């Protein structure tokens, strides 16, 4: 899709910071740094004719996502002086970048702004996070012109991660315990149901959602463990490691329909 060696010609430094392909596989947006400051510009390429477009978006964090229409690109812009990611913009493919609309701006310089897409692909997730506090906003990925909605307002010392899958929001949070648990709810303003309660001496570090199972990464006495929970039967399976000391972690897998067991 992108020949990095070819794109690097004429530059002393070149790095791809991120890329996003439209759902219809018609085009790609690529975030590139040619200065070494992790200050990325965004370029566009159509797959049909393999041509790079003239449109270039400057001064971004490299964090980019297409909405489901394949024409609306969301990107995060950095502060020109501090290089902190703090503004979310919306670009309409084929239009002048001067027409890009600022969707949200983080006013607290203790917080970093980033975006991701939900596992369901129904939402653009806007994260504002500091060392010990986090907050999410949502944009409907099928209606990208709508204004972002706050999922749960920030509270000092409370952290949460958010995802959406099969009509439910899943939240990893420490809102009722110093250690994290997993919760879910059908809508923004509805109560949270406990999926996995916080456990003494065990911290829930990450989770991944699949059609057939939920996968959890936890840490007990310094060691990570990974377990798989069948949605229907609630039967569990743990990943076994041969060594008494090891490192293990979950990474994102887009294919939620995978039938491969961990």
C-alpha positions as CSV (number, residue, x, y, z in Angstrom):
1,X,0.0,0.0,0.0
2,X,2.8,2.4,1.0
3,X,6.4,2.1,-0.1
4,X,8.3,3.7,2.8
5,X,11.6,3.6,1.0
6,X,10.1,5.5,-2.0
7,X,8.4,8.0,0.3
8,X,11.6,8.6,2.2
9,X,13.6,9.7,-0.8
10,X,15.0,13.2,-0.4
11,X,14.6,13.2,3.4
12,X,17.2,12.6,6.0
13,X,14.5,11.2,8.3
14,X,11.3,9.4,7.6
15,X,8.8,7.7,9.8
16,X,5.2,6.5,9.3
17,X,3.3,7.4,12.5
18,X,0.0,5.8,11.6
19,X,-2.4,5.1,8.7
20,X,-6.1,4.5,8.2
21,X,-7.8,2.7,5.3
22,X,-11.5,3.4,4.5
23,X,-14.0,0.6,5.1
24,X,-14.6,0.3,1.3
25,X,-10.8,0.0,0.7
26,X,-10.8,2.8,-1.8
27,X,-8.2,5.0,-0.1
28,X,-5.6,5.4,2.6
29,X,-4.5,8.2,4.8
30,X,-0.9,8.1,6.0
31,X,0.7,10.2,8.8
32,X,4.4,10.9,8.0
33,X,7.2,12.6,9.9
34,X,10.2,13.9,7.8
35,X,11.8,15.9,10.6
36,X,12.2,13.6,13.5
37,X,10.0,15.6,15.9
38,X,7.0,13.3,15.8
39,X,5.1,16.1,14.1
40,X,3.2,14.3,11.3
41,X,1.7,15.5,8.1
42,X,-1.1,13.5,6.5
43,X,-1.1,12.4,2.9
44,X,-3.8,10.6,0.9
45,X,-3.6,7.9,-1.7
46,X,-6.3,6.4,-3.9
47,X,-5.9,2.6,-4.5
48,X,-7.8,2.7,-7.8
49,X,-5.1,4.8,-9.6
50,X,-2.3,4.4,-7.0
51,X,-1.9,8.2,-7.1
52,X,-1.0,10.4,-4.1
53,X,-3.3,13.4,-3.8
54,X,-2.2,17.0,-3.5
55,X,-4.0,17.5,-0.2
56,X,-1.7,17.5,2.8
57,X,-2.7,18.1,6.4
58,X,0.2,19.5,8.5
59,X,1.1,19.5,12.2
60,X,-0.7,16.4,13.6
61,X,0.0,13.7,16.2
62,X,-0.3,11.0,13.6
63,X,-3.5,9.7,15.2
64,X,-6.1,9.4,12.3
65,X,-9.4,7.6,11.7
66,X,-11.9,7.4,8.9
67,X,-15.6,7.6,9.6
68,X,-17.7,4.8,8.0
69,X,-18.6,6.9,5.0
70,X,-15.1,6.7,3.7
71,X,-15.0,10.5,3.1
72,X,-14.7,12.0,6.6
73,X,-11.3,11.8,8.3
74,X,-10.7,12.7,12.0
75,X,-7.3,13.7,13.1
76,X,-5.6,15.1,16.2
77,X,-3.6,18.3,16.0
78,X,-0.6,19.2,18.2
79,X,0.1,22.5,20.0
80,X,2.7,24.3,17.9
81,X,5.0,25.0,20.9
82,X,4.5,22.1,23.4
83,X,3.6,19.5,20.7
84,X,0.9,18.2,23.1
85,X,-2.0,16.6,21.2
86,X,-5.0,18.7,22.1
87,X,-7.4,19.4,19.2
88,X,-9.6,17.1,17.2
89,X,-10.4,18.1,13.6
90,X,-12.7,16.7,10.9
91,X,-11.6,16.8,7.3
92,X,-13.9,16.1,4.3
93,X,-12.0,14.3,1.6
94,X,-11.6,16.3,-1.5
95,X,-12.0,19.7,0.2
96,X,-9.5,22.4,1.1
97,X,-7.9,21.7,4.5
98,X,-8.8,25.3,5.5
99,X,-12.4,24.2,5.7
100,X,-11.6,21.5,8.3
101,X,-13.8,21.8,11.4
102,X,-12.4,21.8,14.9
103,X,-14.6,19.2,16.7
104,X,-13.1,19.3,20.2
105,X,-10.3,21.0,22.1
106,X,-8.7,19.8,25.4
107,X,-8.3,22.9,27.6
108,X,-6.3,21.2,30.4
109,X,-2.7,20.8,29.5
110,X,-2.3,17.9,31.9
111,X,-4.4,15.8,29.5
112,X,-3.4,14.1,26.2
113,X,-6.0,13.8,23.5
114,X,-6.3,10.7,21.3
115,X,-8.8,8.9,19.2
116,X,-9.7,5.3,18.5
117,X,-12.5,3.3,17.0
118,X,-14.8,0.9,18.9
119,X,-14.7,-2.8,18.2
120,X,-18.2,-2.5,16.8
121,X,-17.0,0.2,14.4
122,X,-20.0,2.2,15.4
123,X,-18.2,4.9,17.4
124,X,-15.2,7.2,17.2
125,X,-13.8,7.2,20.8
126,X,-12.2,10.5,21.9
127,X,-10.0,10.0,24.9
128,X,-8.7,12.7,27.3
129,X,-6.3,11.2,29.7
130,X,-3.8,12.3,32.4
131,X,-1.7,10.3,34.9
132,X,-4.7,9.4,37.0
133,X,-7.8,10.7,35.4
134,X,-9.6,9.9,32.1
135,X,-12.7,10.9,30.1
136,X,-14.2,9.8,26.8
137,X,-16.4,11.4,24.2
138,X,-18.3,9.6,21.4
139,X,-19.0,10.4,17.8
140,X,-21.4,8.2,15.8
141,X,-19.1,6.8,13.1
142,X,-22.1,6.5,10.7
143,X,-23.0,10.1,11.3
144,X,-19.7,11.9,11.6
145,X,-21.1,15.4,11.4
146,X,-22.7,15.0,14.8
147,X,-21.2,16.6,17.9
148,X,-19.3,14.5,20.4
149,X,-21.1,13.3,23.5
150,X,-19.4,12.8,26.9
151,X,-19.7,9.2,28.0
152,X,-18.8,9.8,31.7
153,X,-17.4,13.1,32.9
154,X,-13.9,13.2,34.4
155,X,-13.5,12.9,38.1
156,X,-10.0,13.4,39.7
157,X,-8.4,10.0,40.4
158,X,-10.9,8.0,38.3
159,X,-9.7,6.2,35.2
160,X,-11.6,4.3,32.6
161,X,-11.1,2.7,29.2
162,X,-14.1,2.3,26.8
163,X,-15.2,0.1,24.0
164,X,-18.4,-0.8,22.3
165,X,-19.5,-4.2,20.9
166,X,-22.8,-5.8,20.0
167,X,-24.9,-3.0,21.4
168,X,-23.1,-2.7,24.7
169,X,-20.5,-0.3,26.0
170,X,-17.7,-2.1,28.0
171,X,-15.8,-0.1,30.6
172,X,-12.6,-1.0,32.4
173,X,-12.7,1.3,35.4
174,X,-11.5,1.9,39.0
175,X,-14.5,4.0,39.9
176,X,-15.5,1.8,42.9
177,X,-12.1,0.3,43.9
178,X,-8.4,1.3,43.6
179,X,-8.1,-1.8,41.4
180,X,-9.9,-2.1,38.1
181,X,-13.0,-4.0,37.2
182,X,-15.0,-4.5,34.0
183,X,-18.5,-3.2,33.5
184,X,-21.0,-2.7,30.7
185,X,-24.1,-0.6,29.9
186,X,-26.5,-0.3,27.0
187,X,-26.4,3.5,26.9
188,X,-24.5,6.6,28.2
189,X,-27.0,7.5,30.9
190,X,-27.8,3.9,32.1
191,X,-26.3,2.2,35.2
192,X,-23.2,0.0,34.8
193,X,-23.5,-3.7,35.2
194,X,-20.5,-5.5,36.7
195,X,-19.0,-8.1,34.3
196,X,-15.8,-8.7,36.4
197,X,-15.6,-7.2,39.9
198,X,-12.4,-5.8,41.2
199,X,-10.4,-8.6,42.9
200,X,-8.1,-8.3,45.9
201,X,-4.4,-8.3,44.9
202,X,-5.3,-8.7,41.2
203,X,-5.5,-5.8,38.7
204,X,-7.5,-6.0,35.5
205,X,-5.1,-4.4,32.9
206,X,-6.8,-4.9,29.6
207,X,-9.6,-6.6,27.7
208,X,-10.5,-7.6,24.2
209,X,-14.0,-8.4,22.8
210,X,-14.7,-11.2,20.3
211,X,-18.0,-12.7,19.0
212,X,-17.5,-15.9,21.0
213,X,-15.5,-14.8,24.0
214,X,-14.1,-12.1,26.2
215,X,-10.3,-12.1,26.7
216,X,-8.9,-10.5,29.9
217,X,-5.4,-9.5,30.9
218,X,-4.8,-9.4,34.6
219,X,-1.8,-8.9,36.9
220,X,-1.2,-10.7,40.3
221,X,2.0,-10.4,42.3
222,X,3.8,-8.8,39.4
223,X,2.9,-11.5,36.8
224,X,0.5,-11.0,34.0
225,X,-2.1,-13.6,33.2
226,X,-4.5,-14.0,30.2
227,X,-7.8,-15.8,30.4
228,X,-10.5,-16.4,27.9
229,X,-14.2,-16.4,29.0
230,X,-16.9,-18.0,26.7
231,X,-19.8,-15.6,26.4
232,X,-22.4,-18.4,26.3
233,X,-21.1,-21.0,28.8
234,X,-19.0,-18.6,30.9
235,X,-16.3,-21.4,30.9
236,X,-12.8,-20.0,31.3
237,X,-9.4,-21.0,29.8
238,X,-6.1,-19.6,30.9
239,X,-3.0,-19.2,28.8
240,X,-0.3,-21.4,30.3
241,X,3.4,-20.3,30.4
242,X,6.3,-22.7,30.9
243,X,8.6,-20.3,32.9
244,X,7.9,-19.1,36.4
245,X,8.7,-15.5,35.4
246,X,7.6,-14.1,32.0
247,X,6.1,-11.1,30.3
248,X,2.7,-11.2,28.5
249,X,0.2,-8.7,27.1
250,X,-2.8,-8.4,24.8
251,X,-2.5,-6.6,21.5
252,X,-5.4,-5.4,19.4
253,X,-6.9,-7.8,16.8
254,X,-9.4,-6.2,14.5
255,X,-11.0,-9.6,13.4
256,X,-13.6,-10.1,16.0
257,X,-15.1,-13.2,14.3
258,X,-11.9,-15.1,14.9
259,X,-12.5,-18.7,16.0
260,X,-8.9,-19.2,17.1
261,X,-8.6,-19.9,20.8
262,X,-5.9,-18.2,22.9
